[in-house]
Amino acid sequence: MPERLSLIMIKITKDTTLAKILEKKGAEKILAKYNLPCLTCPMAKFEIGNLKLGQVCKMYGIDLDKVLKEINKK
């Protein structure tokens, strides 16, 4: 249980991997709202542990600040 609690309280940053973010309840809906392509990409499933939010947002022109603000509210 302490591991789950720490995950809820962890602050998501540009350096947080998508795999770690997706462990947070409700995070997938927020990422989907911003059309993060990695959620539906079959190849990303192999790399999701290495893909960092900041890198993905930069590659696809997604507003990182907006994503971080919303995802850290949860």
C-alpha positions, 0 to 999 in steps of 0.5 A, a space after each residue: 500500500 505505501 508504494 501506491 500512496 507514494 505514486 499518488 503523491 509523486 509530482 510528474 515532471 518533464 523527466 517522468 516516463 510515460 510508464 510511470 505516469 500511466 500508473 497514476 489513476 486518471 492519467 491516461 485520460 488526461 494524456 489522451 485529451 492532449 492527443 498524445 500519440 504514444 498511447 495508441 502507437 504499437 511501437 511505443 509499448 516497447 519503449 514506454 519505460 524510456 519515453 519521457 513526457 517532455 520529449 514526447 511533448 516536444 516531438 509532437 508540439 504538445 503544450 508540456 506546461 498545460 499537461 503538467 498542470 492538469 496531471 499534477 492536479 489529480 
